[in-house]
Amino acid sequence: MKFGNTARKVNAILDVFRHGEKLSGREIVERIRRRGYSVNEGNLNMFIYYNMLYKYLQKEQIKGVNHYSLVG
């Protein structure tokens, strides 16, 4: 299944987070795939960077890997 539009993609990404959780891009992709969506990890990371960073998600580097958490 593919995403219908940007708003649905944003909501699908936000829905995989639990309160206070930090996830890497790979973990986000795995959770979205379990929901039935076909997602490319690189495309998802670029989408987060250009459309969601600082508005919905904040970034923190842990051992050279970007981890995202909800802004809040």
Buried (B, 14 or more C-beta within 10 A) or exposed (E): EEBEEEEEBBEBBEEBBEEEEBBBBEBBBBBBEEEEBEBEBEEBBEBBEEBBBEEBBBBEEEEEEBBBBBEE
